Structure formats: C-alpha cells, structure tokens
C-alpha cells in the first residue's frame, strides 16, 4: 500500500481561517474592518469576505489578517422554501472584479438544473466553490447529488446552528463520499452578527500565509475542519493510518464500507491523542472524526487510496 500524508509533503504550518463571512457590504452587522479586527483578536490568520452577490477583491491584509477574495451566490426559491447557496473563494489576480455584482443567477429557482450553470460559471472564473448549509437550505442528495465541480461542502455552520439547529451537515457530506464524490469538508461561521463568530473554522496547512498558498492548499485538501479539536498529523505508512490530535474523548476512523468505522477511546475517559489503525486493502478512502470532552468535533479530509 502506498504512503500518503494528509497535509502534503512541503514544509509549512497550519493557518486558522473563516471561509464564510458577511459584512455590511450585504447583510452583516460589521464592516470588513470591524469583522477582521474581531477575528484577529480570536487568533485567526485569515478570513474570506463572502457577501451575498457582491464580490470582494479589496485589501489583501486587514488588521494583521490575510483577506481572501470571495462572494456567496444564492439561488433561491420562494415556494416551497428551498435554496442552494454557493460560497466561492478566489485569488488576487483572476475572476471577478472588486464590487462586481453577480447577475448570472436564475430569476427563480425551479430545480437542481438551474444551479449547475452557476457552479460552472464560478469555476470558470477561478473560484473554489463550497456548497453551503445543505440542511438549512432544505436540500438533500436528490437536490445536489448530480452537481459537478463542487470543491467542498459545509459540515458545520455556526450561524445555522444558532438560528434553527441545522448547523451540522457532516452526514450529508458522508453520503456524498459514499456515492463517489471527491469533495472536501469545511466548517464555517456564516457570521452576520457578534454571537455567531468563532464556532467553526478550517486549519489549512500551507507553506506561507498568502492568497495563492492558502487557495492551493484548499484545492489540494491540505486542511481540516473543526469546532474545537486539533489534528496535528494524519498519514498512511506501511499499511497503517496514524493520527495525532489534541486530547479527545474519541477518534473515529471511517471508510466507504457499510460498518466501515472503528472508534478509538480509552477506559475511564482518558484522552486519546494518537491512533494507529491498520488499513485493509481495497479501501477507496479513509478519514477521521475527532470528538473532544466538550463534544466538539473535527473532521479530516478523506485520504483517497484508490
């Protein structure tokens, strides 16, 4: 079995960031300057500014944070209530202009076929495209399973958790993986006000803190999503998966098979910090979920082994 490293072979470090962030440019309560100041105080390294239907490509640094270009394109439907929201993250040199209004949206969403042209357009303009909050949007696999070109799906969204308890969607992501989609997981805030910030984030392993390095690492899957636990290392060596993490109540190793999961926990609730898991031949992918003593979760990206 070949060896793999979940965070690549280049030297670097983890950078903490928020990929779904609203400001007064659309329906957020804080200006970009106020928002970045709040995230800087919380120990973040970067944020993306992703307001509804208006692209941000302004200052690349604000309050000591790297700022990524971005936007949220929302494809909405009035009756029955359902929508598809797509967060897109870009680089400094291509795609949309700063303050460009996004008008390539259907006037009224009638079904999934209306969404694929929007994904195609965002990808053609060099964006990393995330399917946002599928449960909050009242959607399931029949609504988005035919989409191509998605880079990631939100597995956690702070704003949705606080609004109506639809913040966790890792089971929807699991279904995408089971059915053959190669798609990454992100945790975000989708913050609009002061009480929905800092609940979910990504830790991106990159060689430097720059727009191109962060975006390249996102595209390569060299990151994990978290609400609390840290994943320090994850790699396959000599047919075994090795995971090193912060103190956790349990670590679950999962693959594509029915019953393809193993839970590692220690007697008496002692913390789990390292797992060595033998891998069977023929697995398509393997991933981990870490749960800490506060029942906060972290999700690795799948290591595709086929």
Backbone torsions as a table, in degrees:
resi	resn	phi	psi	omega
1	UNK	NA	135.5	-178.9
2	UNK	-67.7	153.4	175.1
3	UNK	-89.3	144.1	178.0
4	UNK	-136.9	152.2	171.4
5	UNK	-125.2	124.7	-176.1
6	UNK	-61.5	-22.8	-175.2
7	UNK	-114.8	19.4	173.8
8	UNK	82.6	-179.4	-175.3
9	UNK	-104.8	-10.7	-178.8
10	UNK	-77.3	151.7	173.3
11	UNK	-72.5	145.8	179.9
12	UNK	178.3	-156.2	178.9
13	UNK	-155.0	170.1	177.8
14	UNK	-85.5	139.2	174.9
15	UNK	-123.9	131.3	-176.5
16	UNK	-92.7	132.9	-176.7
17	UNK	-149.1	160.6	174.1
18	UNK	-113.6	126.9	-174.7
19	UNK	-103.9	2.9	-177.8
20	UNK	-143.6	105.4	-163.3
21	UNK	-148.9	122.9	-178.3
22	UNK	-110.6	145.8	-178.2
23	UNK	-131.5	-173.4	177.5
24	UNK	-68.0	-5.0	173.3
25	UNK	-67.1	-20.7	171.7
26	UNK	-134.6	-103.1	-173.4
27	UNK	-116.2	22.7	177.5
28	UNK	-88.7	161.8	-176.9
29	UNK	-87.7	-17.9	-173.9
30	UNK	-120.5	149.1	174.8
31	UNK	-68.9	163.9	174.7
32	UNK	-54.5	-39.3	179.7
33	UNK	-65.2	-42.6	178.8
34	UNK	-67.4	-41.3	-179.7
35	UNK	-63.6	-47.8	-178.8
36	UNK	-64.2	-34.5	177.1
37	UNK	-62.8	-39.4	179.6
38	UNK	-67.0	-43.2	179.1
39	UNK	-68.7	-33.5	176.9
40	UNK	-63.1	-42.2	179.3
41	UNK	-65.8	-26.7	179.8
42	UNK	-85.8	1.5	174.8
43	UNK	90.8	15.9	177.9
44	UNK	-78.2	159.5	176.4
45	UNK	-106.0	-28.6	-178.7
46	UNK	-152.7	157.3	172.4
47	UNK	-139.4	153.9	167.8
48	UNK	-106.2	138.1	175.1
49	UNK	-98.6	114.8	-167.8
50	UNK	-130.0	60.7	-179.7
51	UNK	-73.1	158.8	-175.2
52	UNK	-65.5	119.3	167.8
53	UNK	62.2	15.3	175.0
54	UNK	-137.8	125.2	-172.1
55	UNK	-84.3	138.0	174.1
56	UNK	-101.3	123.8	171.4
57	UNK	-144.6	51.0	-178.0
58	UNK	-94.6	-134.3	-178.0
59	UNK	-58.9	135.3	179.8
60	UNK	-84.6	-10.9	178.7
61	UNK	-140.5	135.2	-179.1
62	UNK	-149.4	125.4	179.9
63	UNK	53.5	35.7	178.4
64	UNK	81.3	1.4	179.5
65	UNK	-103.3	144.8	167.4
66	UNK	-71.5	136.1	178.6
67	UNK	-115.4	124.2	179.0
68	UNK	-94.3	141.3	174.1
69	UNK	-65.6	150.2	178.4
70	UNK	179.5	-177.9	-176.3
71	UNK	-170.7	158.8	167.9
72	UNK	-115.5	120.2	176.7
73	UNK	-99.4	117.2	-175.6
74	UNK	-109.9	121.8	177.8
75	UNK	-103.3	106.9	-167.7
76	UNK	-111.7	159.9	179.7
77	UNK	-141.8	136.7	-175.2
78	UNK	-85.9	-46.7	-178.5
79	UNK	-137.9	126.6	-11.0
80	UNK	-68.7	158.5	-174.6
81	UNK	-66.0	114.6	179.1
82	UNK	-162.5	151.3	-179.5
83	UNK	-157.3	167.0	170.0
84	UNK	-130.0	120.2	177.8
85	UNK	-110.5	132.5	-176.2
86	UNK	-121.6	115.4	174.3
87	UNK	-89.8	131.2	178.7
88	UNK	-125.0	138.9	-178.6
89	UNK	-120.5	131.7	-176.9
90	UNK	-120.2	-169.1	175.7
91	UNK	-115.1	-179.0	-172.1
92	UNK	-77.6	-21.2	-167.0
93	UNK	-109.9	-5.5	-172.7
94	UNK	-136.3	172.4	171.7
95	UNK	84.9	-127.6	-173.9
96	UNK	-83.1	154.9	173.9
97	UNK	-85.7	159.4	176.1
98	UNK	-62.0	134.3	179.9
99	UNK	69.4	10.5	177.5
100	UNK	-68.4	128.9	176.5
101	UNK	-82.0	136.0	-177.2
102	UNK	-92.7	114.2	-175.6
103	UNK	-113.0	2.0	-177.0
104	UNK	-88.0	48.9	179.5
105	UNK	-117.6	145.4	177.3
106	UNK	-64.0	145.1	-179.2
107	UNK	-63.0	-36.8	177.8
108	UNK	-144.8	123.4	-179.8
109	UNK	-67.6	124.4	178.3
110	UNK	-113.3	-13.3	179.7
111	UNK	169.0	175.1	-176.5
112	UNK	-55.8	-28.4	-179.1
113	UNK	-63.3	-21.2	177.8
114	UNK	-75.0	-18.2	-171.7
115	UNK	-90.6	-35.0	-175.6
116	UNK	-57.7	-41.5	176.6
117	UNK	-60.5	-31.7	177.7
118	UNK	-68.3	-45.1	176.4
119	UNK	-58.1	-46.7	-179.0
120	UNK	-59.3	-40.6	-179.1
121	UNK	-67.4	-42.7	178.7
122	UNK	-64.4	-40.4	178.9
123	UNK	-67.7	-39.4	-179.7
124	UNK	-63.6	-22.0	179.3
125	UNK	-102.2	27.7	167.2
126	UNK	64.9	48.4	178.6
127	UNK	-115.7	147.6	168.5
128	UNK	-84.5	120.4	-168.3
129	UNK	-111.5	127.1	-177.2
130	UNK	-116.8	130.1	171.0
131	UNK	-81.3	118.2	-174.1
132	UNK	-90.0	147.7	168.3
133	UNK	26.9	67.6	-176.6
134	UNK	-60.9	-35.5	-179.5
135	UNK	-72.6	-42.1	175.9
136	UNK	-58.2	-33.8	-178.1
137	UNK	-79.2	-0.5	-179.1
138	UNK	63.0	40.5	-179.4
139	UNK	-121.3	160.2	174.2
140	UNK	-142.1	-170.5	-172.3
141	UNK	-58.5	-33.7	-179.9
142	UNK	-64.9	-20.3	-179.4
143	UNK	-90.4	-30.6	-176.1
144	UNK	-125.7	-2.6	-176.7
145	UNK	-66.8	-20.6	179.2
146	UNK	-88.7	-6.8	-176.8
147	UNK	-67.5	142.8	171.5
148	UNK	-119.2	151.7	176.4
149	UNK	94.9	-5.3	176.8
150	UNK	-69.9	135.2	176.7
151	UNK	-91.1	-32.3	-173.7
152	UNK	-155.5	165.8	174.5
153	UNK	-132.9	142.1	174.2
154	UNK	-70.8	125.2	173.3
155	UNK	-98.8	-15.0	176.4
156	UNK	-150.2	140.5	-179.1
157	UNK	-143.5	112.7	-175.4
158	UNK	-60.3	-46.6	-177.8
159	UNK	-60.5	-41.4	179.8
160	UNK	-69.0	-36.2	177.1
161	UNK	-61.1	-42.5	-177.6
162	UNK	-75.6	-32.3	-176.4
163	UNK	-73.2	-51.4	-175.4
164	UNK	-151.8	27.8	174.6
165	UNK	61.6	33.8	176.3
166	UNK	-112.4	28.5	-174.3
167	UNK	-76.0	-30.0	-178.6
168	UNK	-92.0	128.2	177.7
169	UNK	-138.7	28.2	-178.6
170	UNK	-68.6	-22.1	176.2
171	UNK	-70.6	-34.0	175.3
172	UNK	-65.2	-40.2	176.2
173	UNK	-64.5	-41.8	177.4
174	UNK	-56.9	-41.5	179.2
175	UNK	-64.1	-39.8	176.4
176	UNK	-59.0	-43.6	179.6
177	UNK	-66.5	-45.1	179.2
178	UNK	-54.3	-37.2	-173.4
179	UNK	-93.6	14.3	168.1
180	UNK	98.9	2.0	178.5
181	UNK	-77.9	136.9	173.9
182	UNK	-100.1	98.4	-169.5
183	UNK	-144.3	139.4	-177.3
184	UNK	-89.4	166.1	178.3
185	UNK	-112.2	136.9	174.2
186	UNK	-128.6	147.7	169.2
187	UNK	-111.2	136.6	-174.5
188	UNK	-139.2	173.3	173.5
189	UNK	-99.1	-36.2	-171.2
190	UNK	52.1	42.5	-169.4
191	UNK	-75.2	136.9	175.6
192	UNK	-121.2	-21.4	-174.9
193	UNK	-145.9	-171.7	-170.1
194	UNK	-77.2	-17.4	-175.8
195	UNK	-98.7	7.1	179.0
196	UNK	-126.2	42.0	179.8
197	UNK	-122.2	139.5	173.7
198	UNK	85.4	15.4	-179.0
199	UNK	-91.8	-29.5	-179.2
200	UNK	-145.8	143.4	-174.0
201	UNK	-153.7	173.7	170.5
202	UNK	-115.8	146.9	171.5
203	UNK	-113.4	109.8	-173.1
204	UNK	-102.8	126.8	177.9
205	UNK	-92.8	113.7	-175.2
206	UNK	-141.1	159.9	-178.1
207	UNK	-74.2	-22.1	179.9
208	UNK	-160.9	165.9	178.6
209	UNK	-93.7	86.3	176.6
210	UNK	-142.3	160.0	-179.2
211	UNK	-58.5	-45.6	-177.3
212	UNK	-67.7	-40.3	-178.9
213	UNK	-66.8	-41.9	179.7
214	UNK	-66.8	-44.8	-178.9
215	UNK	-65.8	-40.0	177.2
216	UNK	-62.0	-40.5	178.7
217	UNK	-67.1	-38.8	175.9
218	UNK	-61.0	-46.6	-178.8
219	UNK	-63.3	-34.3	-179.6
220	UNK	-80.8	-8.9	-177.4
221	UNK	77.8	22.8	-179.1
222	UNK	-88.7	61.3	-178.7
223	UNK	-163.6	168.8	171.7
224	UNK	-136.1	164.3	180.0
225	UNK	-108.3	144.3	-176.2
226	UNK	-152.6	152.7	165.8
227	UNK	-112.9	-3.1	-177.2
228	UNK	-174.2	-63.7	-175.2
229	UNK	-65.4	155.0	174.7
230	UNK	-107.2	138.3	171.2
231	UNK	-107.2	111.0	-175.3
232	UNK	-83.1	-35.6	-178.0
233	UNK	-156.3	148.9	175.9
234	UNK	-156.0	119.6	-177.3
235	UNK	-156.5	159.9	175.5
236	UNK	-108.6	127.4	-178.8
237	UNK	-144.3	123.9	177.5
238	UNK	54.1	42.6	175.8
239	UNK	77.8	11.0	179.6
240	UNK	-124.8	142.8	172.8
241	UNK	-92.3	126.0	177.2
242	UNK	-113.3	128.7	179.8
243	UNK	-126.8	131.1	173.6
244	UNK	-122.1	131.6	-172.3
245	UNK	-146.5	172.3	171.1
246	UNK	-68.9	172.5	-176.7
247	UNK	-60.1	120.4	-177.1
248	UNK	-128.3	151.3	174.6
249	UNK	-69.4	-40.0	177.9
250	UNK	-155.0	155.5	172.5
251	UNK	-127.4	126.6	179.5
252	UNK	-108.2	131.3	174.3
253	UNK	-104.4	127.1	-174.2
254	UNK	-128.9	148.0	172.8
255	UNK	-137.5	-166.7	-169.8
256	UNK	-83.3	-8.4	-173.1
257	UNK	-80.1	152.7	167.6
258	UNK	-62.9	126.0	-174.9
259	UNK	75.9	10.6	-177.5
260	UNK	-84.0	60.1	178.2
261	UNK	-144.9	144.6	176.5
262	UNK	-132.3	131.2	-179.8
263	UNK	-106.0	127.7	177.9
264	UNK	-107.7	119.0	173.8
265	UNK	-148.3	154.3	-174.1
266	UNK	-105.3	150.9	179.5
267	UNK	-59.0	145.4	176.3
268	UNK	73.1	12.6	179.6
269	UNK	73.7	18.4	176.2
270	UNK	-61.8	143.3	-175.1
271	UNK	-68.9	141.9	172.6
272	UNK	-93.8	127.2	179.1
273	UNK	-124.2	-14.2	-178.7
274	UNK	-149.6	137.3	178.5
275	UNK	-129.3	134.8	171.3
276	UNK	-120.9	114.6	-170.1
277	UNK	-123.1	118.6	177.3
278	UNK	-69.6	135.4	-177.8
279	UNK	-102.8	136.7	174.3
280	UNK	-78.7	153.1	173.4
281	UNK	-69.0	149.4	174.6
282	UNK	89.2	3.1	177.9
283	UNK	-71.0	141.6	176.8
284	UNK	-81.4	-38.1	179.4
285	UNK	-158.3	165.3	172.8
286	UNK	-142.5	144.4	178.9
287	UNK	-148.2	170.8	179.4
288	UNK	-132.5	151.7	169.0
289	UNK	-123.6	129.0	179.3
290	UNK	-110.0	136.4	179.7
291	UNK	-125.9	124.6	-178.7
292	UNK	-93.3	-177.7	-174.6
293	UNK	-65.9	-21.0	176.3
294	UNK	-91.4	7.9	-178.1
295	UNK	62.0	28.1	168.9
296	UNK	-84.5	150.0	-172.2
297	UNK	-119.1	156.4	167.3
298	UNK	-134.2	145.8	-176.8
299	UNK	-125.0	122.2	172.0
300	UNK	-76.6	164.7	167.6
301	UNK	-78.6	154.9	174.6
302	UNK	-68.8	137.5	167.6
303	UNK	-90.3	111.0	-178.9
304	UNK	-81.0	118.4	-170.3
305	UNK	-103.1	-7.8	-176.4
306	UNK	-90.9	NA	NA
